[in-house]
Amino acid sequence: MRSRLDLKLSPYVFVAPFFLLFAVFGAFPLIWTGYISLHKYNLSGTDLGSVGLNNYRRLLGDEHFWIVIGNTFGLFFVATVPQLLLALMIASWLNKRLRFRTSLRMGILVPNITSVATVGIVFGFIFADRYGLANWLLHSIGFDVVNWRDHRWSSWTAIAFMVDWRWTGYNALIYLAAMQAIPRDLYESAAIDGASAVRRFWKITVPLIQPTILFTVIISTIGGMQLFTEPLLFNYGRSQGGSLNEFQTAAMFIYEQTFVNFDVGRGAATSWLLFLLIIVFALINFALLRRSLRGNTS
Amino acid sequence: MTATLERRPVARKVEPKHRKLRSASATLWQASPLTYLGLIIAIVLSIFPILWSFIMATRDNSSVYQIPPPFTPGTHLGTNVSRVLNNTDASFLYGLANSAVVASVVTLSVVFFSTLAGFAFAKLKFKGRNALLLIIILTMMVPTQLGIIPLYMIMVKLGWTDTLQAVIVPFLVKGFGVFMMRQYAASAVSDELIEAARVDGCSTFRIYWSIVLPALRPAAAVLGLLTFMETWNDFLWPYVVLTGDTPTVQISLQILATAYYKTDYVQVFTGTALAIVPLLVVFIAFGRQIIGGIMEGSVKA
């Protein structure tokens, strides 16, 4: 009798902790965010009454909100596109027969173990206006120095550098794993048929690792839409992201609204809109990329 | 588990008539000097910012204004380190200790619950198994960071703001971990062994403890390493819920960086360098396993 009960119940007992904890600290807060966005709230969790869709109406009519959304998507593009292309290139190098294979892979991955806070701080120094390494380099090859935090293009460049520095190697290893699963004979017969290395890369490698590319795009989307720490520390810990919000991301905006201005309902409404945007955007990416990669194979 | 990923030797025993084919395949995978050059540039760029913060940690503040910037170590490491450690705003040592506690507890818990649930999903039959597994995969895609406002309110209600529980308890389980252990358990644990143990009258938990857990050890170690690093490096949530009174090391760093950026550069650099050291040690000791885990995980996902 005891063993029958054990057989029947054990699986549920084993998986229950995950679902319980996720429900309390993952799912419930996300749903409650939707509720808060329709109410006036204070930070200690007191409901001060319903405001209907006012928070959303106010947001959608607010230029600041759209600047922030533009920044989030813009930064995502300027960071992710070069990052994934670079990762593909590095992966195809790592996929050759190499000496010191483990050391090379570790060298490529080492940025990923540094914390986002460290990245924000160290690159904040590299992109300092005076005495920064980047400006010293620009100056010594004859260019004008740049006040990195003063323009949209320059702050985006600096932040894209931070994100790409930390994540390119990680993505390269993921691509490498996928490339190793491709049967080598395919390349050999293509080479005998006279296909160049570049052609082999675009016609064999890229189509065959398509699921992995989709995977990295989705992961980068979810991460990129929540970008927070790098731009925050790039700006010495201030959440407004430049004097005209040139590089304030949606996550920084949510933080600012909620924990600096104490406009909790507005912060929650932004969270929900961002949540929806992430889902829609991830799906669009998925569909587009799938189609273009399909087109590539045929 | 990394062994399965190692490439099979390209040059196989070939018949003489295939010699042309063989030489074609050998040159195809030959790394040219340009390949090495490209990789070396990538690695130098990868290592440089870390190395540079270590170099700056050994210099004094006048080096910051030097042109060209200094790329060799100086002699001030000792005084810089003691300045960081004695900085009462940043409470750096306390932050390090807190991070060690938080990351260890979270890691142990994630590994325990993930192996337990992964075993159930891979080897036990129960109603709703596939639906529940699908939910777990979906949770991996959910940006839980967006639930941060109510999460903060929960912490206020529990009286947990500015305590370590606040950065531990919400992270005790991880969908990715369950999925990873499920994939590994499916192939690493033999059904016969489980059946035999059942016949001998073992309870399901006993089977988990003495058969499944030992078999899952390599994958569990990788999950543990990845979880430890992720927790150690986490920023946004600790930044929201903790203050300088109970910092994790990342919060100590943030305090250091925002308060001393204008006046004491090298102290900030010394802090970042010190905060990297523990992870660098882990990485150098277990780099091969971490790389294997990342690559294996992506193939299975």
Interface residues (C-beta under 8 A of the other chain):
Chain A: S3 D6 L7 K8 S10 P11 Y12 F14 V15 P17 F18 F19 L21 F22 F25 G26 A27 F28 P29 L30 W32 T33 I36 Y41 L43 S44 G45 M89 I90 W93 L94 N95 K96 R97 L98 T102 L104 R105 M106 G107 I108 L109 V110 P111 I113 T114 S115 V116 A117 T118 V119 G120 I121 V122 F123 G124 F125 I126 Y131 L133 W136 S140 W165 T168 G169 Y170 L173 I174 L176 A177 A178 Q180 A181 R184 Y187 E188 A191 I192 T212 F215 I218 I222 M225 Q226 F228 T229 L233 Y236 G237 A251 I254 Y255 T258 F259 V264 G267 A268 S271 W272 L274 F275 I278 A282
Chain B: L5 R7 V10 L21 A24 S25 L28 W29 Q30 A31 T35 Y36 G38 L39 A42 I43 L45 S46 I47 P49 I50 W52 S53 M56 V64 Y65 I67 P68 P69 F113 S114 L116 A117 F119 A120 F121 L124 K125 F126 R129 L132 I135 I136 T139 M141 V142 P143 T144 Q145 L146 G147 I148 I149 P150 L151 Y152 M153 I154 V156 K157 V169 P170 F171 L172 V173 G175 V178 G201 S203 T204 F205 Y208 M229 W232 N233 F235 L236 Y239 V240 Q250 L253 Q254 A257 T258 Y261 Y265 V268 F269 T272 A275 I276 L279 L280 V282 F283 I284 G287 R288 I290 I291 I294 M295 E296 S298 V299 A301
